[in-house]
Amino acid sequence: GGGGNIVSLNSCLSRLRVTVRDPRAVSDSMLGRSGALAVIRKGRTVEVAYGPRAAAVKESLENVLKAHKSAL
């Protein structure tokens, strides 16, 4: 759904938790290609299981979002 769809981003030991504006815009196949082991949807929250890489994925995503925001 793009960076504009992300409301908040958190991680725990094995999952990335993303609150989104429009959950229908989130692509499970794209998440799978990024290495997601599973995608769990709960309303506007999408939990993506990455195993022990969850914190690193969160950090990478935050860096991409910051770079995109500063380019605008």
PQR file with spaces between the fields and no chain letter, atoms N, CA, C, O and H, PARSE charges and radii, in Angstrom:
ATOM       1  N    GLY     1       0.797   -1.193    0.000 -0.4000 1.5000
ATOM       2  CA   GLY     1       0.000    0.000    0.000 -0.0000 2.0000
ATOM       3  C    GLY     1       0.842    1.260    0.000  0.5500 1.7000
ATOM       4  O    GLY     1       0.288    2.354   -0.111 -0.5500 1.4000
ATOM       5  N    GLY     2       2.162    1.153    0.121 -0.4000 1.5000
ATOM       6  CA   GLY     2       3.024    2.328    0.112 -0.0000 2.0000
ATOM       7  C    GLY     2       3.178    2.951    1.482  0.5500 1.7000
ATOM       8  O    GLY     2       2.426    2.656    2.411 -0.5500 1.4000
ATOM       9  H    GLY     2       2.612    0.265    0.211  0.4000 1.0000
ATOM      10  N    GLY     3       4.169    3.819    1.589 -0.4000 1.5000
ATOM      11  CA   GLY     3       4.479    4.459    2.863 -0.0000 2.0000
ATOM      12  C    GLY     3       3.349    5.303    3.409  0.5500 1.7000
ATOM      13  O    GLY     3       3.202    5.422    4.626 -0.5500 1.4000
ATOM      14  H    GLY     3       4.781    4.059    0.834  0.4000 1.0000
ATOM      15  N    GLY     4       2.544    5.896    2.532 -0.4000 1.5000
ATOM      16  CA   GLY     4       1.427    6.714    2.983 -0.0000 2.0000
ATOM      17  C    GLY     4       0.331    5.919    3.657  0.5500 1.7000
ATOM      18  O    GLY     4      -0.531    6.494    4.322 -0.5500 1.4000
ATOM      19  H    GLY     4       2.663    5.799    1.544  0.4000 1.0000
ATOM      20  N    ASN     5       0.348    4.608    3.496 -0.4000 1.5000
ATOM      21  CA   ASN     5      -0.654    3.750    4.119 -0.0000 2.0000
ATOM      22  C    ASN     5      -0.270    3.376    5.548  0.5500 1.7000
ATOM      23  O    ASN     5      -1.114    2.893    6.303 -0.5500 1.4000
ATOM      24  H    ASN     5       1.048    4.141    2.955  0.4000 1.0000
ATOM      25  N    ILE     6       0.981    3.588    5.929 -0.4000 1.5000
ATOM      26  CA   ILE     6       1.460    3.183    7.253 -0.0000 2.0000
ATOM      27  C    ILE     6       1.145    4.259    8.284  0.5500 1.7000
ATOM      28  O    ILE     6       1.514    5.421    8.118 -0.5500 1.4000
ATOM      29  H    ILE     6       1.666    3.980    5.316  0.4000 1.0000
ATOM      30  N    VAL     7       0.457    3.855    9.356 -0.4000 1.5000
ATOM      31  CA   VAL     7       0.134    4.748   10.466 -0.0000 2.0000
ATOM      32  C    VAL     7       1.183    4.602   11.558  0.5500 1.7000
ATOM      33  O    VAL     7       1.688    5.599   12.074 -0.5500 1.4000
ATOM      34  H    VAL     7       0.158    2.911    9.491  0.4000 1.0000
ATOM      35  N    SER     8       1.514    3.356   11.915 -0.4000 1.5000
ATOM      36  CA   SER     8       2.543    3.109   12.927 -0.0000 2.0000
ATOM      37  C    SER     8       3.233    1.787   12.639  0.5500 1.7000
ATOM      38  O    SER     8       2.721    0.926   11.923 -0.5500 1.4000
ATOM      39  H    SER     8       1.104    2.546   11.495  0.4000 1.0000
ATOM      40  N    LEU     9       4.422    1.661   13.231 -0.4000 1.5000
ATOM      41  CA   LEU     9       5.292    0.523   12.963 -0.0000 2.0000
ATOM      42  C    LEU     9       5.968    0.122   14.264  0.5500 1.7000
ATOM      43  O    LEU     9       6.603    0.951   14.915 -0.5500 1.4000
ATOM      44  H    LEU     9       4.837    2.361   13.813  0.4000 1.0000
ATOM      45  N    ASN    10       5.836   -1.146   14.649 -0.4000 1.5000
ATOM      46  CA   ASN    10       6.473   -1.667   15.857 -0.0000 2.0000
ATOM      47  C    ASN    10       6.991   -3.065   15.568  0.5500 1.7000
ATOM      48  O    ASN    10       6.578   -3.710   14.604 -0.5500 1.4000
ATOM      49  H    ASN    10       5.320   -1.820   14.120  0.4000 1.0000
ATOM      50  N    SER    11       7.898   -3.520   16.415 -0.4000 1.5000
ATOM      51  CA   SER    11       8.358   -4.900   16.261 -0.0000 2.0000
ATOM      52  C    SER    11       8.530   -5.531   17.626  0.5500 1.7000
ATOM      53  O    SER    11       8.750   -4.846   18.625 -0.5500 1.4000
ATOM      54  H    SER    11       8.233   -2.996   17.198  0.4000 1.0000
ATOM      55  N    CYS    12       8.426   -6.847   17.651 -0.4000 1.5000
ATOM      56  CA   CYS    12       8.760   -7.621   18.836 -0.0000 2.0000
ATOM      57  C    CYS    12       9.836   -8.607   18.397  0.5500 1.7000
ATOM      58  O    CYS    12      10.460   -8.413   17.354 -0.5500 1.4000
ATOM      59  H    CYS    12       8.246   -7.403   16.840  0.4000 1.0000
ATOM      60  N    LEU    13      10.055   -9.622   19.146 -0.4000 1.5000
ATOM      61  CA   LEU    13      11.133  -10.563   18.858 -0.0000 2.0000
ATOM      62  C    LEU    13      11.036  -11.177   17.459  0.5500 1.7000
ATOM      63  O    LEU    13      12.049  -11.336   16.777 -0.5500 1.4000
ATOM      64  H    LEU    13       9.548   -9.780   19.994  0.4000 1.0000
ATOM      65  N    SER    14       9.821  -11.521   17.035 -0.4000 1.5000
ATOM      66  CA   SER    14       9.704  -12.239   15.763 -0.0000 2.0000
ATOM      67  C    SER    14       8.738  -11.622   14.756  0.5500 1.7000
ATOM      68  O    SER    14       8.630  -12.100   13.627 -0.5500 1.4000
ATOM      69  H    SER    14       8.999  -11.392   17.589  0.4000 1.0000
ATOM      70  N    ARG    15       8.036  -10.560   15.160 -0.4000 1.5000
ATOM      71  CA   ARG    15       7.019   -9.996   14.268 -0.0000 2.0000
ATOM      72  C    ARG    15       7.154   -8.495   14.101  0.5500 1.7000
ATOM      73  O    ARG    15       7.605   -7.782   14.997 -0.5500 1.4000
ATOM      74  H    ARG    15       8.125  -10.172   16.078  0.4000 1.0000
ATOM      75  N    LEU    16       6.756   -8.045   12.941 -0.4000 1.5000
ATOM      76  CA   LEU    16       6.632   -6.628   12.639 -0.0000 2.0000
ATOM      77  C    LEU    16       5.138   -6.329   12.697  0.5500 1.7000
ATOM      78  O    LEU    16       4.349   -6.987   12.019 -0.5500 1.4000
ATOM      79  H    LEU    16       6.390   -8.624   12.212  0.4000 1.0000
ATOM      80  N    ARG    17       4.743   -5.342   13.501 -0.4000 1.5000
ATOM      81  CA   ARG    17       3.333   -4.964   13.611 -0.0000 2.0000
ATOM      82  C    ARG    17       3.150   -3.609   12.952  0.5500 1.7000
ATOM      83  O    ARG    17       3.794   -2.629   13.327 -0.5500 1.4000
ATOM      84  H    ARG    17       5.385   -4.807   14.052  0.4000 1.0000
ATOM      85  N    VAL    18       2.273   -3.563   11.975 -0.4000 1.5000
ATOM      86  CA   VAL    18       2.053   -2.345   11.215 -0.0000 2.0000
ATOM      87  C    VAL    18       0.570   -1.999   11.269  0.5500 1.7000
ATOM      88  O    VAL    18      -0.280   -2.809   10.900 -0.5500 1.4000
ATOM      89  H    VAL    18       1.750   -4.359   11.670  0.4000 1.0000
ATOM      90  N    THR    19       0.268   -0.785   11.732 -0.4000 1.5000
ATOM      91  CA   THR    19      -1.098   -0.284   11.652 -0.0000 2.0000
ATOM      92  C    THR    19      -1.188    0.517   10.367  0.5500 1.7000
ATOM      93  O    THR    19      -0.365    1.395   10.107 -0.5500 1.4000
ATOM      94  H    THR    19       0.958   -0.127   12.031  0.4000 1.0000
ATOM      95  N    VAL    20      -2.197    0.203    9.567 -0.4000 1.5000
ATOM      96  CA   VAL    20      -2.327    0.820    8.246 -0.0000 2.0000
ATOM      97  C    VAL    20      -3.674    1.529    8.108  0.5500 1.7000
ATOM      98  O    VAL    20      -4.627    1.234    8.830 -0.5500 1.4000
ATOM      99  H    VAL    20      -2.865   -0.510    9.778  0.4000 1.0000
ATOM     100  N    ARG    21      -3.729    2.460    7.173 -0.4000 1.5000
ATOM     101  CA   ARG    21      -4.986    3.151    6.878 -0.0000 2.0000
ATOM     102  C    ARG    21      -5.959    2.223    6.138  0.5500 1.7000
ATOM     103  O    ARG    21      -7.149    2.184    6.452 -0.5500 1.4000
ATOM     104  H    ARG    21      -2.955    2.699    6.586  0.4000 1.0000
ATOM     105  N    ASP    22      -5.442    1.481    5.157 -0.4000 1.5000
ATOM     106  CA   ASP    22      -6.276    0.602    4.334 -0.0000 2.0000
ATOM     107  C    ASP    22      -5.643   -0.783    4.252  0.5500 1.7000
ATOM     108  O    ASP    22      -4.721   -0.993    3.464 -0.5500 1.4000
ATOM     109  H    ASP    22      -4.476    1.513    4.903  0.4000 1.0000
ATOM     110  N    PRO    23      -6.125   -1.727    5.054 -0.5600 1.5000
ATOM     111  CA   PRO    23      -5.534   -3.068    5.042  0.2800 2.0000
ATOM     112  C    PRO    23      -5.655   -3.772    3.690  0.5500 1.7000
ATOM     113  O    PRO    23      -4.856   -4.659    3.389 -0.5500 1.4000
ATOM     114  N    ARG    24      -6.632   -3.396    2.876 -0.4000 1.5000
ATOM     115  CA   ARG    24      -6.804   -4.027    1.560 -0.0000 2.0000
ATOM     116  C    ARG    24      -5.652   -3.689    0.620  0.5500 1.7000
ATOM     117  O    ARG    24      -5.417   -4.402   -0.355 -0.5500 1.4000
ATOM     118  H    ARG    24      -7.281   -2.676    3.120  0.4000 1.0000
ATOM     119  N    ALA    25      -4.933   -2.603    0.908 -0.4000 1.5000
ATOM     120  CA   ALA    25      -3.825   -2.185    0.045 -0.0000 2.0000
ATOM     121  C    ALA    25      -2.528   -2.935    0.350  0.5500 1.7000
ATOM     122  O    ALA    25      -1.541   -2.776   -0.368 -0.5500 1.4000
ATOM     123  H    ALA    25      -5.124   -2.024    1.700  0.4000 1.0000
ATOM     124  N    VAL    26      -2.520   -3.743    1.399 -0.4000 1.5000
ATOM     125  CA   VAL    26      -1.319   -4.488    1.792 -0.0000 2.0000
ATOM     126  C    VAL    26      -1.248   -5.780    0.981  0.5500 1.7000
ATOM     127  O    VAL    26      -2.197   -6.565    0.967 -0.5500 1.4000
ATOM     128  H    VAL    26      -3.322   -3.871    1.983  0.4000 1.0000
ATOM     129  N    SER    27      -0.135   -5.993    0.314 -0.4000 1.5000
ATOM     130  CA   SER    27       0.049   -7.152   -0.563 -0.0000 2.0000
ATOM     131  C    SER    27       0.750   -8.298    0.167  0.5500 1.7000
ATOM     132  O    SER    27       1.932   -8.205    0.499 -0.5500 1.4000
ATOM     133  H    SER    27       0.636   -5.356    0.325  0.4000 1.0000
ATOM     134  N    ASP    28       0.008   -9.375    0.410 -0.4000 1.5000
ATOM     135  CA   ASP    28       0.604  -10.549    1.046 -0.0000 2.0000
ATOM     136  C    ASP    28       1.718  -11.138    0.186  0.5500 1.7000
ATOM     137  O    ASP    28       2.729  -11.602    0.713 -0.5500 1.4000
ATOM     138  H    ASP    28      -0.952   -9.450    0.140  0.4000 1.0000
ATOM     139  N    SER    29       1.539  -11.122   -1.131 -0.4000 1.5000
ATOM     140  CA   SER    29       2.567  -11.705   -2.003 -0.0000 2.0000
ATOM     141  C    SER    29       3.854  -10.890   -1.950  0.5500 1.7000
ATOM     142  O    SER    29       4.947  -11.456   -1.995 -0.5500 1.4000
ATOM     143  H    SER    29       0.718  -10.745   -1.559  0.4000 1.0000
ATOM     144  N    MET    30       3.736   -9.568   -1.856 -0.4000 1.5000
ATOM     145  CA   MET    30       4.938   -8.738   -1.748 -0.0000 2.0000
ATOM     146  C    MET    30       5.633   -8.978   -0.408  0.5500 1.7000
ATOM     147  O    MET    30       6.862   -9.028   -0.341 -0.5500 1.4000
ATOM     148  H    MET    30       2.849   -9.109   -1.819  0.4000 1.0000
ATOM     149  N    LEU    31       4.847   -9.125    0.653 -0.4000 1.5000
ATOM     150  CA   LEU    31       5.437   -9.418    1.960 -0.0000 2.0000
ATOM     151  C    LEU    31       6.144  -10.769    1.925  0.5500 1.7000
ATOM     152  O    LEU    31       7.217  -10.924    2.507 -0.5500 1.4000
ATOM     153  H    LEU    31       3.849   -9.084    0.599  0.4000 1.0000
ATOM     154  N    GLY    32       5.552  -11.737    1.251 -0.4000 1.5000
ATOM     155  CA   GLY    32       6.188  -13.047    1.106 -0.0000 2.0000
ATOM     156  C    GLY    32       7.519  -12.948    0.384  0.5500 1.7000
ATOM     157  O    GLY    32       8.489  -13.605    0.763 -0.5500 1.4000
ATOM     158  H    GLY    32       4.680  -11.611    0.778  0.4000 1.0000
ATOM     159  N    ARG    33       7.565  -12.123   -0.659 -0.4000 1.5000
ATOM     160  CA   ARG    33       8.824  -11.939   -1.392 -0.0000 2.0000
ATOM     161  C    ARG    33       9.870  -11.233   -0.540  0.5500 1.7000
ATOM     162  O    ARG    33      11.066  -11.346   -0.806 -0.5500 1.4000
ATOM     163  H    ARG    33       6.778  -11.589   -0.966  0.4000 1.0000
ATOM     164  N    SER    34       9.425  -10.501    0.489 -0.4000 1.5000
ATOM     165  CA   SER    34      10.376   -9.809    1.361 -0.0000 2.0000
ATOM     166  C    SER    34      10.913  -10.733    2.456  0.5500 1.7000
ATOM     167  O    SER    34      11.746  -10.323    3.264 -0.5500 1.4000
ATOM     168  H    SER    34       8.453  -10.409    0.705  0.4000 1.0000
ATOM     169  N    GLY    35      10.434  -11.979    2.479 -0.4000 1.5000
ATOM     170  CA   GLY    35      10.925  -12.939    3.455 -0.0000 2.0000
ATOM     171  C    GLY    35       9.968  -13.231    4.588  0.5500 1.7000
ATOM     172  O    GLY    35      10.329  -13.931    5.534 -0.5500 1.4000
ATOM     173  H    GLY    35       9.758  -12.312    1.822  0.4000 1.0000
ATOM     174  N    ALA    36       8.748  -12.708    4.513 -0.4000 1.5000
ATOM     175  CA   ALA    36       7.768  -12.961    5.569 -0.0000 2.0000
ATOM     176  C    ALA    36       7.450  -14.449    5.651  0.5500 1.7000
ATOM     177  O    ALA    36       7.264  -15.121    4.636 -0.5500 1.4000
ATOM     178  H    ALA    36       8.454  -12.140    3.745  0.4000 1.0000
ATOM     179  N    LEU    37       7.394  -14.942    6.871 -0.4000 1.5000
ATOM     180  CA   LEU    37       7.044  -16.338    7.103 -0.0000 2.0000
ATOM     181  C    LEU    37       5.535  -16.511    7.182  0.5500 1.7000
ATOM     182  O    LEU    37       5.005  -17.570    6.845 -0.5500 1.4000
ATOM     183  H    LEU    37       7.545  -14.396    7.696  0.4000 1.0000
ATOM     184  N    ALA    38       4.839  -15.454    7.635 -0.4000 1.5000
ATOM     185  CA   ALA    38       3.376  -15.477    7.750 -0.0000 2.0000
ATOM     186  C    ALA    38       2.878  -14.041    7.834  0.5500 1.7000
ATOM     187  O    ALA    38       3.611  -13.138    8.238 -0.5500 1.4000
ATOM     188  H    ALA    38       5.269  -14.594    7.909  0.4000 1.0000
ATOM     189  N    VAL    39       1.619  -13.843    7.446 -0.4000 1.5000
ATOM     190  CA   VAL    39       0.973  -12.538    7.545 -0.0000 2.0000
ATOM     191  C    VAL    39      -0.339  -12.747    8.289  0.5500 1.7000
ATOM     192  O    VAL    39      -1.173  -13.552    7.876 -0.5500 1.4000
ATOM     193  H    VAL    39       1.024  -14.576    7.117  0.4000 1.0000
ATOM     194  N    ILE    40      -0.519  -12.016    9.392 -0.4000 1.5000
ATOM     195  CA   ILE    40      -1.716  -12.123   10.215 -0.0000 2.0000
ATOM     196  C    ILE    40      -2.400  -10.769   10.209  0.5500 1.7000
ATOM     197  O    ILE    40      -1.781   -9.751   10.519 -0.5500 1.4000
ATOM     198  H    ILE    40       0.158  -11.362    9.728  0.4000 1.0000
ATOM     199  N    ARG    41      -3.672  -10.758    9.857 -0.4000 1.5000
ATOM     200  CA   ARG    41      -4.422   -9.500    9.774 -0.0000 2.0000
ATOM     201  C    ARG    41      -5.422   -9.429   10.920  0.5500 1.7000
ATOM     202  O    ARG    41      -6.146  -10.389   11.186 -0.5500 1.4000
ATOM     203  H    ARG    41      -4.175  -11.584    9.605  0.4000 1.0000
ATOM     204  N    LYS    42      -5.455   -8.279   11.597 -0.4000 1.5000
ATOM     205  CA   LYS    42      -6.404   -8.034   12.685 -0.0000 2.0000
ATOM     206  C    LYS    42      -6.924   -6.612   12.517  0.5500 1.7000
ATOM     207  O    LYS    42      -6.339   -5.669   13.050 -0.5500 1.4000
ATOM     208  H    LYS    42      -4.867   -7.499   11.380  0.4000 1.0000
ATOM     209  N    GLY    43      -8.005   -6.458   11.789 -0.4000 1.5000
ATOM     210  CA   GLY    43      -8.532   -5.121   11.525 -0.0000 2.0000
ATOM     211  C    GLY    43      -7.538   -4.315   10.707  0.5500 1.7000
ATOM     212  O    GLY    43      -7.137   -4.721    9.616 -0.5500 1.4000
ATOM     213  H    GLY    43      -8.479   -7.225   11.356  0.4000 1.0000
ATOM     214  N    ARG    44      -7.143   -3.159   11.253 -0.4000 1.5000
ATOM     215  CA   ARG    44      -6.173   -2.309   10.557 -0.0000 2.0000
ATOM     216  C    ARG    44      -4.731   -2.646   10.929  0.5500 1.7000
ATOM     217  O    ARG    44      -3.806   -1.967   10.483 -0.5500 1.4000
ATOM     218  H    ARG    44      -7.469   -2.829   12.139  0.4000 1.0000
ATOM     219  N    THR    45      -4.529   -3.671   11.732 -0.4000 1.5000
ATOM     220  CA   THR    45      -3.178   -4.098   12.101 -0.0000 2.0000
ATOM     221  C    THR    45      -2.783   -5.312   11.269  0.5500 1.7000
ATOM     222  O    THR    45      -3.533   -6.280   11.149 -0.5500 1.4000
ATOM     223  H    THR    45      -5.280   -4.222   12.095  0.4000 1.0000
ATOM     224  N    VAL    46      -1.595   -5.232   10.705 -0.4000 1.5000
ATOM     225  CA   VAL    46      -1.045   -6.351    9.943 -0.0000 2.0000
ATOM     226  C    VAL    46       0.218   -6.791   10.668  0.5500 1.7000
ATOM     227  O    VAL    46       1.161   -6.011   10.805 -0.5500 1.4000
ATOM     228  H    VAL    46      -0.986   -4.446   10.802  0.4000 1.0000
ATOM     229  N    GLU    47       0.242   -8.036   11.133 -0.4000 1.5000
ATOM     230  CA   GLU    47       1.424   -8.592   11.785 -0.0000 2.0000
ATOM     231  C    GLU    47       2.140   -9.472   10.768  0.5500 1.7000
ATOM     232  O    GLU    47       1.544  -10.352   10.148 -0.5500 1.4000
ATOM     233  H    GLU    47      -0.524   -8.669   11.022  0.4000 1.0000
ATOM     234  N    VAL    48       3.428   -9.210   10.618 -0.4000 1.5000
ATOM     235  CA   VAL    48       4.217   -9.948    9.643 -0.0000 2.0000
ATOM     236  C    VAL    48       5.318  -10.696   10.392  0.5500 1.7000
ATOM     237  O    VAL    48       6.187  -10.079   11.010 -0.5500 1.4000
ATOM     238  H    VAL    48       3.912   -8.494   11.122  0.4000 1.0000
ATOM     239  N    ALA    49       5.277  -12.013   10.335 -0.4000 1.5000
ATOM     240  CA   ALA    49       6.273  -12.834   11.025 -0.0000 2.0000
ATOM     241  C    ALA    49       7.535  -12.919   10.176  0.5500 1.7000
ATOM     242  O    ALA    49       7.510  -13.407    9.046 -0.5500 1.4000
ATOM     243  H    ALA    49       4.571  -12.514    9.833  0.4000 1.0000
ATOM     244  N    TYR    50       8.643  -12.434   10.742 -0.4000 1.5000
ATOM     245  CA   TYR    50       9.942  -12.498   10.080 -0.0000 2.0000
ATOM     246  C    TYR    50      10.945  -13.315   10.885  0.5500 1.7000
ATOM     247  O    TYR    50      12.097  -13.449   10.474 -0.5500 1.4000
ATOM     248  H    TYR    50       8.664  -12.038   11.660  0.4000 1.0000
ATOM     249  N    GLY    51      10.529  -13.859   12.013 -0.4000 1.5000
ATOM     250  CA   GLY    51      11.470  -14.565   12.863 -0.0000 2.0000
ATOM     251  C    GLY    51      12.431  -13.572   13.498  0.5500 1.7000
ATOM     252  O    GLY    51      12.057  -12.423   13.732 -0.5500 1.4000
ATOM     253  H    GLY    51       9.593  -13.750   12.347  0.4000 1.0000
ATOM     254  N    PRO    52      13.654  -13.987   13.780 -0.5600 1.5000
ATOM     255  CA   PRO    52      14.602  -13.112   14.479  0.2800 2.0000
ATOM     256  C    PRO    52      15.028  -11.877   13.679  0.5500 1.7000
ATOM     257  O    PRO    52      15.729  -11.016   14.210 -0.5500 1.4000
ATOM     258  N    ARG    53      14.617  -11.779   12.417 -0.4000 1.5000
ATOM     259  CA   ARG    53      14.970  -10.616   11.584 -0.0000 2.0000
ATOM     260  C    ARG    53      13.997   -9.454   11.745  0.5500 1.7000
ATOM     261  O    ARG    53      14.191   -8.412   11.118 -0.5500 1.4000
ATOM     262  H    ARG    53      14.047  -12.478   11.986  0.4000 1.0000
ATOM     263  N    ALA    54      12.960   -9.598   12.561 -0.4000 1.5000
ATOM     264  CA   ALA    54      11.894   -8.592   12.643 -0.0000 2.0000
ATOM     265  C    ALA    54      12.427   -7.194   12.963  0.5500 1.7000
ATOM     266  O    ALA    54      12.024   -6.227   12.316 -0.5500 1.4000
ATOM     267  H    ALA    54      12.802  -10.444   13.069  0.4000 1.0000
ATOM     268  N    ALA    55      13.310   -7.067   13.931 -0.4000 1.5000
ATOM     269  CA   ALA    55      13.841   -5.745   14.302 -0.0000 2.0000
ATOM     270  C    ALA    55      14.653   -5.138   13.157  0.5500 1.7000
ATOM     271  O    ALA    55      14.570   -3.935   12.912 -0.5500 1.4000
ATOM     272  H    ALA    55      13.638   -7.852   14.456  0.4000 1.0000
ATOM     273  N    ALA    56      15.427   -5.948   12.465 -0.4000 1.5000
ATOM     274  CA   ALA    56      16.220   -5.445   11.338 -0.0000 2.0000
ATOM     275  C    ALA    56      15.320   -5.011   10.182  0.5500 1.7000
ATOM     276  O    ALA    56      15.600   -4.013    9.518 -0.5500 1.4000
ATOM     277  H    ALA    56      15.494   -6.926   12.665  0.4000 1.0000
ATOM     278  N    VAL    57      14.249   -5.752    9.942 -0.4000 1.5000
ATOM     279  CA   VAL    57      13.301   -5.377    8.888 -0.0000 2.0000
ATOM     280  C    VAL    57      12.631   -4.062    9.250  0.5500 1.7000
ATOM     281  O    VAL    57      12.457   -3.198    8.391 -0.5500 1.4000
ATOM     282  H    VAL    57      14.022   -6.563   10.482  0.4000 1.0000
ATOM     283  N    LYS    58      12.253   -3.903   10.518 -0.4000 1.5000
ATOM     284  CA   LYS    58      11.632   -2.652   10.979 -0.0000 2.0000
ATOM     285  C    LYS    58      12.577   -1.477   10.749  0.5500 1.7000
ATOM     286  O    LYS    58      12.164   -0.439   10.232 -0.5500 1.4000
ATOM     287  H    LYS    58      12.395   -4.605   11.215  0.4000 1.0000
ATOM     288  N    GLU    59      13.827   -1.634   11.124 -0.4000 1.5000
ATOM     289  CA   GLU    59      14.811   -0.566   10.958 -0.0000 2.0000
ATOM     290  C    GLU    59      14.994   -0.213    9.474  0.5500 1.7000
ATOM     291  O    GLU    59      15.055    0.963    9.115 -0.5500 1.4000
ATOM     292  H    GLU    59      14.163   -2.477   11.543  0.4000 1.0000
ATOM     293  N    SER    60      15.078   -1.216    8.635 -0.4000 1.5000
ATOM     294  CA   SER    60      15.224   -0.967    7.195 -0.0000 2.0000
ATOM     295  C    SER    60      14.012   -0.236    6.634  0.5500 1.7000
ATOM     296  O    SER    60      14.155    0.694    5.841 -0.5500 1.4000
ATOM     297  H    SER    60      15.029   -2.171    8.927  0.4000 1.0000
ATOM     298  N    LEU    61      12.829   -0.653    7.042 -0.4000 1.5000
ATOM     299  CA   LEU    61      11.608   -0.010    6.566 -0.0000 2.0000
ATOM     300  C    LEU    61      11.533    1.437    7.041  0.5500 1.7000
ATOM     301  O    LEU    61      11.139    2.321    6.282 -0.5500 1.4000
ATOM     302  H    LEU    61      12.713   -1.409    7.686  0.4000 1.0000
ATOM     303  N    GLU    62      11.910    1.680    8.292 -0.4000 1.5000
ATOM     304  CA   GLU    62      11.930    3.056    8.803 -0.0000 2.0000
ATOM     305  C    GLU    62      12.898    3.922    8.000  0.5500 1.7000
ATOM     306  O    GLU    62      12.587    5.075    7.701 -0.5500 1.4000
ATOM     307  H    GLU    62      12.230    0.961    8.909  0.4000 1.0000
ATOM     308  N    ASN    63      14.051    3.391    7.653 -0.4000 1.5000
ATOM     309  CA   ASN    63      15.024    4.147    6.853 -0.0000 2.0000
ATOM     310  C    ASN    63      14.474    4.481    5.469  0.5500 1.7000
ATOM     311  O    ASN    63      14.667    5.590    4.972 -0.5500 1.4000
ATOM     312  H    ASN    63      14.303    2.454    7.896  0.4000 1.0000
ATOM     313  N    VAL    64      13.795    3.529    4.852 -0.4000 1.5000
ATOM     314  CA   VAL    64      13.194    3.772    3.535 -0.0000 2.0000
ATOM     315  C    VAL    64      12.111    4.837    3.642  0.5500 1.7000
ATOM     316  O    VAL    64      12.033    5.730    2.798 -0.5500 1.4000
ATOM     317  H    VAL    64      13.638    2.627    5.255  0.4000 1.0000
ATOM     318  N    LEU    65      11.279    4.751    4.669 -0.4000 1.5000
ATOM     319  CA   LEU    65      10.204    5.733    4.848 -0.0000 2.0000
ATOM     320  C    LEU    65      10.767    7.131    5.092  0.5500 1.7000
ATOM     321  O    LEU    65      10.248    8.111    4.559 -0.5500 1.4000
ATOM     322  H    LEU    65      11.341    4.026    5.354  0.4000 1.0000
ATOM     323  N    LYS    66      11.826    7.224    5.897 -0.4000 1.5000
ATOM     324  CA   LYS    66      12.456    8.532    6.157 -0.0000 2.0000
ATOM     325  C    LYS    66      13.057    9.108    4.881  0.5500 1.7000
ATOM     326  O    LYS    66      12.910   10.299    4.606 -0.5500 1.4000
ATOM     327  H    LYS    66      12.247    6.428    6.330  0.4000 1.0000
ATOM     328  N    ALA    67      13.729    8.271    4.108 -0.4000 1.5000
ATOM     329  CA   ALA    67      14.345    8.734    2.860 -0.0000 2.0000
ATOM     330  C    ALA    67      13.276    9.205    1.878  0.5500 1.7000
ATOM     331  O    ALA    67      13.452   10.217    1.199 -0.5500 1.4000
ATOM     332  H    ALA    67      13.848    7.304    4.332  0.4000 1.0000
ATOM     333  N    HIS    68      12.182    8.478    1.805 -0.4000 1.5000
ATOM     334  CA   HIS    68      11.085    8.853    0.907 -0.0000 2.0000
ATOM     335  C    HIS    68      10.456   10.170    1.352  0.5500 1.7000
ATOM     336  O    HIS    68      10.141   11.029    0.528 -0.5500 1.4000
ATOM     337  H    HIS    68      12.039    7.655    2.356  0.4000 1.0000
ATOM     338  N    LYS    69      10.276   10.318    2.662 -0.4000 1.5000
ATOM     339  CA   LYS    69       9.661   11.531    3.206 -0.0000 2.0000
ATOM     340  C    LYS    69      10.540   12.754    2.950  0.5500 1.7000
ATOM     341  O    LYS    69      10.031   13.823    2.614 -0.5500 1.4000
ATOM     342  H    LYS    69      10.531    9.621    3.332  0.4000 1.0000
ATOM     343  N    SER    70      11.850   12.604    3.107 -0.4000 1.5000
ATOM     344  CA   SER    70      12.756   13.744    2.902 -0.0000 2.0000
ATOM     345  C    SER    70      12.904   14.088    1.419  0.5500 1.7000
ATOM     346  O    SER    70      13.286   15.207    1.078 -0.5500 1.4000
ATOM     347  H    SER    70      12.264   11.735    3.380  0.4000 1.0000
ATOM     348  N    ALA    71      12.603   13.129    0.534 -0.4000 1.5000
ATOM     349  CA   ALA    71      12.696   13.391   -0.907 -0.0000 2.0000
ATOM     350  C    ALA    71      11.491   14.172   -1.427  0.5500 1.7000
ATOM     351  O    ALA    71      11.526   14.713   -2.532 -0.5500 1.4000
ATOM     352  H    ALA    71      12.292   12.220    0.811  0.4000 1.0000
ATOM     353  N    LEU    72      10.435   14.229   -0.633 -0.4000 1.5000
ATOM     354  CA   LEU    72       9.217   14.939   -1.080 -0.0000 2.0000
ATOM     355  C    LEU    72       9.313   16.422   -0.897  0.5500 1.7000
ATOM     356  O    LEU    72       8.373   17.146   -1.225 -0.5500 1.4000
ATOM     357  H    LEU    72      10.407   13.790    0.265  0.4000 1.0000
